[in-house]
Amino acid sequence: MISCAKCEIPLPFDAQGAPEYCPNCRRSCVGHQFPAALTSTGEISKPVDPVDVMGEASCFYHDTKRAIVACDGCGRYLCSHCKADWLGRTLCLGCIHTQREVKGAGEFQSRVTLYDNVALSLLILPFLTLVYGIFLVMFTAPVALYLVLRHRKASRGIVPRGPWRMRIAGGLSILVILGWVGVIVAAFFVE
């Protein structure tokens, strides 16, 4: 049933694409019927999984729909439209929002900076310049070491990644820094 948007009384006509006027308030109304709301015979379909039996649990968000599962995060009962399977857990959209926006959990983020890749790039890319690479790495190695120390426990995203890349970047940056300290000490103190 289509209702007027202003006075909310049921409209006696089938406002399907063409503007019609409400008989009560004379407001112009246009209705659009979604194909999913119709059955194969053209009749309006009933809500999916209605709660018919007294004592059945209904969805937290849709009180007319039968609950099929409880949220693993908050325990709310959810219908098939409200549940989301995320990394082997069934969650409601409220819990996903809380994990993503409020708590900033890495497995719920759509974009994660991979600091191990950045640190390794800072150590390897200067050598692509061939001539100045050995001098550039003198500046990029401390930055790479800072990234390793600062972000060693940062989220690695949804894809399972071990800590080895971060450890390799840390070891390489320490070796480069010690090498440059040795070169500078040798240049000033060795005759």
N, C-alpha and C positions, 0 to 999 in steps of 0.2 A: 504494500500500500504506500502510495506517495502522499506526503504531507506538505502543506504550505510551509515555506521557510520562515514566514513572518508570524502568522497566527497559529500555526501548527495543527490545523484541522485537516482531516483526510480529504484529499481532492477526489471529486467524483469522476474524473476523466483519466485517461491514460496518456499523460504528458510524455510523449515519446519523441523527443527531438524538436518538435514545433512548440513555440511559446503558447501557453494557455493562461487564462486569468482565474485567480481564486475567486469563488463566488462570495466569499465572506469579506475579504479585505481588498480585492481587485488588484492584487499584486501579480505581476507576470511570473509564471513558473515554467521551467523547462525540466523535464525528467530524462535521465539516461539510465537505461537498464543494462546491467552487465551480463554478458553471456553465461557466466558461471552461476548466476542466480536462477537460470531457467533449466528445466528438465528437458529431456529429448522431445517431449510433446509440446513444449512451449509454455508450460505452467511454471509458476514460481516455486522453486524448490524449498524444502524445509532446511533449517540449520543442520549442519553436519554433527553427528553424535550428540543428539539432545539428551538431556538428563530426564529419563522417563520414570525411573523407579525411585521411590522415596528412600533416602539413606545413601544414595550414590554420591560420590564427591563431584563437585563441579569445578570448572577451571577458575582460577583466581581472577583472571582477566575477563573471562566470558562466562557469566553465571548460567547461561543456557546450554553450555556444552559440557559433555562428560569429560572428566579428568582421566587421563590415561597414565600419567607418570608424575612423580614429585620431583621438584628441582633439587639437585644435589647440593646447591649452595645455600638456599634459604628454606627449603622444605615446602614451598608453595605447590599446590596441585596445578598441573598444566594440561591443556588439551593438545591435540596434535598440531595445531597452528602456532601455539606459543612456545613449544619446546624447541631447544636448539642443542644438537649434539656437538660438543666441543672437546676435542682431545680425549675422547672416551668418557666424558661426563655429560649428563643431561642438565642443562641450565636454562633459566628463564632469561629474557632479555635484560631485566633489571640487574641480575647478577653479572652478566657479561659487561654491562655498562659500568657497574661498580668496579669490577676488576680492571677494566681498560682505562677509564677516565679518572677514577678516584685513587685506586691503589697503584696504577701504572704497571701491572703485572706484565712481564715480557711476552708470555705466550698469548696474550690477548691484544698485543699491539699490532697494528697493521704495518708499521715501519719501525725497524730497529737498526741502529747504527752498529755495524760489526767492527768493533775497535781493533780486533786482531788483524783484520784485513787492512785497516788504515795504518796500523803500526808496521806491518810487513811492507806495505807500499812505500812508506816513508824510508825504509831501509833499502829497498831494491830499486825504486824508480830513479834515484839520483845517478845510478850507474849507467842508465840509458843515455845520459848526456855525454858519455865517453870521456871528454876532456875535463869537465868540472865535477864529475860525479864523486871523486874521492874527497873533494873539498865540500861539496854540498852535504854529503853524509855526515860531516862533522857537525852540522847544524840540525839535521833531521834525526840523528840518532838520539839526542837527549829528548826531543819531542816524542819520539816513539817510546822511549823508556817511561816518560811521564804518562803516556796513554796506557801503557801496560800496567803501571802501578795504580793509576787512578781508576781504571775501568776493568780490573781483573775479575771482578765479580758481577759485571754488568750482564744483562740478559743477552743470550745468544740467539733469541728468536724462536720461532716455531720449529725450525729445522734442527735436529739434534746435532750439536757440535761439541767436540771435546775441548779441553783447555790446552791442547798441545800447540796450536797455532799461536796462542798468546805467550806460551812459554818459549817457543822458538823465537818470537819477536823480541821478548825480553832478553834472552841469551845473546842474540845477535847484536842488539843495541848496546849491551854491556861490553861485549867484545870490541865493537867499533869504538866506543868511548875510551876503553882501556888502551886500545891501539893508538888513538890520537894523543892520549896523555903520554904514552911512551915515546911517540915521535916528538912531541913538544919538549919533553924532559931531555931526550937525546940531543935535540938541536941546541938547547941552551947550556947544558952542563957537560956534554962530551966534547972533547977537543980533538 
